Amino acid sequence: MNHDARLQALSSFMKTQRAKISPESVGLPTGTRRRTPGLRREEVAQLAGVSTTWYTWLEQGRDIQVSHSVLDNISTALKLTPDERKYLFSLALEHQAAAHIAEEEPLQISPPLQRILRDLEHCPSIISDRRCYIVGWNDAARHVFIDFDLIPLEQRNMIRLLFERKEFRRLAVNWEHFVSGFLAIFRAYYGQYVEDEWYNLFLEEMMDQYPDFRTLWKQSSVSSAPDVLIEFRHSKAGKMLFDLTSLQIHGSSDLRCSIYTPAADTATEQKLMHLMERDPRNLGGSV
């Protein structure tokens, strides 16, 4: 992300977060002359202990000096989560940005990770890299989602597939809710790797190709590990409920494992087992 794009991302994020906060939630009167949702700039400035002019400049994406202590106050005023706070700091403090990140070779997951995927036999699981490219999956994921083997390596980006492939749009009962979890993770990476121009180029491409991506991206939150309940309507198995757990895999590569656990007290696991048993391929795992 270049300098101007970083400041623009900071501006957009601060405006979005300010709009989410109701005056009464921070002890301010609602009033009758508010034309936009959320707090006014001067109210956030007051809560953060800074001048309205300075806060306005920061929110407008102007190139001004900021400190950790002031950003702490703004984070509190905007009621940011730990992940959102980290995102704000990454965008606002250029000197904290990572060094230039070169293009990466396709990652190969280790044998222990391959075994973990196989052992999660009835939990569809996907391993992705920091750019959300899918680098590993198990047989359960192939049955519930799509056969990733049939998708060229360079096209296995989870964010792109969610918008590009009709299979995913049909699968999730609340597709926007399904997408929001992945966008929250992607935004967390976006803030963490602010110097990687790939993210900016990818976002521009997605916004040009998919109008609904632009809307959902503006609305997305920041979370490194969202936990959500997802309802699917599978073409062969019918209604399926999964708890999504996203785990960061520590090591030399920034990998993440998304595990879909069949919801308790539902027939989801039995449906998945039956679905896998009927498969003539019966590979027993794909990574």
C-alpha positions in Angstrom: 0.0 0.0 0.0 1.5 3.3 -1.0 1.6 6.4 1.2 -1.6 8.0 -0.2 -3.5 4.8 -0.2 -2.6 4.2 3.4 -3.9 7.6 4.5 -7.1 7.1 2.4 -7.7 3.7 4.1 -7.1 5.4 7.5 -9.7 8.1 6.6 -12.3 5.6 5.5 -11.9 3.4 8.5 -12.2 6.3 11.0 -15.3 7.6 9.4 -16.9 4.2 9.4 -16.1 3.6 13.0 -17.4 7.0 14.1 -20.7 6.4 12.3 -21.2 3.2 14.3 -21.2 4.9 17.8 -24.4 6.3 19.1 -24.2 9.5 21.2 -26.1 7.9 24.1 -23.6 5.0 24.3 -20.8 7.5 25.3 -23.0 9.6 27.5 -23.8 12.4 25.0 -27.3 13.8 24.3 -28.9 12.5 21.1 -30.2 15.9 20.0 -32.6 16.5 17.1 -30.4 18.1 14.5 -28.1 15.1 13.6 -28.1 14.5 9.8 -25.8 11.6 9.9 -25.5 8.5 12.1 -23.0 8.2 14.9 -20.9 10.8 16.5 -19.7 14.2 15.1 -16.0 14.8 14.7 -16.0 17.4 17.4 -17.5 14.8 19.8 -14.8 12.2 19.1 -12.2 14.9 19.5 -13.6 15.9 22.8 -13.7 12.2 24.0 -10.1 11.7 22.8 -8.8 14.9 24.4 -7.5 16.5 21.1 -8.6 19.5 19.1 -11.4 19.3 16.6 -9.1 20.7 13.9 -6.4 18.1 14.5 -8.9 15.2 14.6 -10.5 16.4 11.4 -7.1 16.5 9.7 -6.4 13.0 10.8 -9.8 11.7 9.7 -9.4 13.5 6.3 -6.2 11.5 5.7 -3.8 14.4 5.9 -0.1 13.7 6.5 0.3 14.8 10.1 2.3 13.5 13.0 0.6 11.2 15.5 1.7 9.6 18.7 0.9 6.3 20.5 -0.8 8.0 23.4 -3.1 10.0 21.1 -4.0 7.0 19.1 -4.7 5.2 22.3 -7.2 7.9 23.2 -8.8 7.8 19.8 -9.1 4.0 20.0 -10.9 4.4 23.2 -13.2 7.2 21.9 -14.1 5.1 18.9 -14.6 2.0 21.1 -12.2 -0.1 18.9 -11.7 -3.8 19.5 -8.1 -5.0 20.0 -8.0 -6.0 16.3 -9.4 -2.7 15.2 -6.9 -0.8 17.4 -4.1 -2.7 15.8 -5.4 -1.8 12.4 -5.7 1.9 13.3 -2.1 1.9 14.5 -0.8 0.1 11.4 -2.4 2.7 9.1 -1.6 5.8 11.2 2.0 5.1 12.1 4.0 4.7 8.9 7.2 3.9 10.7 5.6 0.8 12.1 4.9 -0.6 8.7 6.7 -3.8 7.7 9.5 -3.7 5.2 8.8 -4.2 1.5 7.4 -7.6 0.9 8.3 -9.3 -2.3 6.1 -11.6 -4.3 5.8 -14.9 -2.7 6.1 -18.4 -4.1 3.2 -20.7 -3.6 3.3 -22.1 0.0 3.5 -25.8 0.7 1.9 -26.9 3.9 3.9 -29.2 6.2 3.2 -32.9 6.7 2.0 -32.3 10.3 -0.6 -29.7 8.9 -1.6 -32.2 6.3 -2.3 -34.8 9.0 -4.3 -32.3 11.0 -6.5 -31.7 8.0 -7.0 -35.4 7.5 -7.8 -35.9 11.2 -10.5 -33.2 11.0 -12.4 -35.8 9.1 -15.9 -34.4 9.6 -15.0 -30.8 10.0 -14.6 -29.0 6.7 -11.2 -27.2 7.0 -9.3 -24.8 4.8 -5.8 -23.4 5.2 -5.1 -20.1 3.6 -2.1 -17.7 3.5 -2.0 -14.0 4.4 -3.5 -13.0 1.0 -6.3 -15.5 1.5 -5.1 -17.9 -1.1 -6.1 -21.4 -0.3 -3.1 -23.7 0.1 -4.7 -26.7 1.8 -8.1 -28.3 2.5 -9.5 -31.6 3.6 -12.0 -34.0 1.9 -14.9 -32.6 4.0 -14.2 -29.1 2.7 -14.3 -30.5 -0.9 -17.7 -32.0 -0.3 -19.3 -29.0 1.4 -17.8 -26.2 -0.7 -16.1 -26.9 -4.0 -13.5 -29.2 -5.4 -10.5 -26.8 -5.1 -8.4 -29.2 -7.2 -10.4 -28.1 -10.2 -9.5 -24.4 -9.7 -6.1 -23.2 -11.0 -3.6 -22.4 -8.2 -3.5 -18.7 -9.1 -7.3 -18.4 -8.9 -7.7 -20.1 -5.4 -8.2 -16.8 -3.6 -11.0 -17.3 -1.1 -12.2 -13.6 -1.2 -12.4 -13.7 -5.0 -14.1 -17.1 -5.0 -16.8 -15.9 -2.7 -17.8 -13.3 -5.2 -17.0 -15.1 -8.4 -18.4 -18.6 -7.9 -22.2 -19.1 -7.9 -21.6 -22.2 -5.8 -20.7 -20.1 -2.8 -23.5 -17.6 -3.3 -26.0 -20.4 -3.4 -24.5 -22.3 -0.5 -24.7 -19.7 2.3 -28.2 -18.8 3.5 -27.0 -15.4 4.5 -24.2 -14.9 2.0 -23.4 -11.4 3.2 -22.9 -12.7 6.7 -20.7 -15.5 5.4 -18.6 -13.1 3.4 -18.2 -10.6 6.3 -16.1 -13.0 8.4 -13.6 -13.4 5.6 -13.5 -9.7 4.9 -12.8 -9.0 8.6 -9.8 -11.3 8.4 -8.7 -9.8 5.1 -8.9 -6.3 6.6 -6.8 -7.4 9.5 -4.1 -8.6 7.1 -4.5 -5.4 5.0 -3.6 -3.3 8.1 -0.8 -5.6 9.2 1.0 -5.6 5.8 0.5 -2.0 4.8 3.6 -1.9 2.7 2.5 -4.8 0.4 1.1 -3.1 -2.7 -0.6 -6.4 -3.7 -3.5 -5.6 -1.3 -4.2 -2.2 -2.8 -4.1 -3.6 -6.3 -6.3 -6.6 -5.3 -8.9 -4.3 -3.7 -9.1 -2.0 -6.7 -9.6 -5.0 -9.0 -12.3 -6.5 -6.8 -14.2 -3.2 -6.6 -14.1 -2.8 -10.3 -15.4 -6.3 -11.0 -17.9 -6.7 -8.2 -20.1 -3.8 -7.1 -21.3 -5.6 -4.0 -17.7 -6.1 -2.9 -17.3 -2.3 -2.7 -20.3 -2.0 -0.4 -19.4 -5.0 1.8 -15.8 -3.9 2.1 -16.8 -0.4 3.4 -19.1 -2.1 5.9 -16.6 -4.7 7.0 -15.1 -4.9 10.5 -11.6 -5.9 11.6 -11.0 -9.3 13.2 -8.1 -11.7 13.2 -10.3 -14.6 14.3 -14.1 -14.2 14.0 -16.2 -17.0 15.5 -19.6 -17.2 13.7 -22.4 -19.7 13.2 -23.0 -20.3 9.4 -26.1 -21.9 7.9 -25.7 -23.6 4.5 -28.2 -25.0 2.1 -26.3 -27.7 0.4 -27.6 -28.9 -3.0 -27.3 -32.6 -1.9 -27.5 -32.5 1.9 -29.9 -29.7 2.6 -29.7 -27.6 5.7 -26.3 -27.7 7.4 -25.1 -25.6 10.4 -21.5 -25.0 11.2 -19.6 -23.1 13.8 -16.6 -21.3 12.1 -13.4 -21.1 14.1 -10.4 -19.3 12.6 -7.0 -20.2 14.0 -3.7 -18.5 13.2 -0.9 -21.0 12.6 2.3 -19.8 14.2 5.5 -20.3 12.2 7.6 -18.9 9.4 4.6 -18.5 7.2 1.5 -16.5 8.1 -1.1 -19.2 7.7 -4.7 -19.6 9.0 -6.9 -22.6 9.4 -10.6 -22.1 9.1 -12.5 -25.0 10.7 -16.2 -25.5 10.2 -17.4 -27.7 13.1 -20.9 -29.3 12.7 -23.2 -27.4 15.1 -24.2 -29.4 18.2 -27.7 -30.8 18.4 -28.2 -30.8 14.6 -28.0 -33.5 12.0 -25.2 -31.7 10.2 -22.4 -34.2 11.0 -24.6 -37.2 9.9 -25.5 -35.5 6.7 -21.8 -34.7 6.0 -20.8 -38.3 6.7 -23.5 -39.6 4.4 -22.5 -37.2 1.7 -18.9 -38.3 1.9 -19.8 -42.0 2.0 -21.8 -41.7 -1.2 -18.9 -40.1 -3.1 -17.5 -42.7 -5.6 -14.1 -41.0 -5.5 -13.8 -41.7 -1.7 -10.3 -40.3 -1.6 -10.2 -40.0 2.1 -8.6 -36.6 2.1 -7.2 -34.0 -0.3 -4.5 -31.5 0.6 
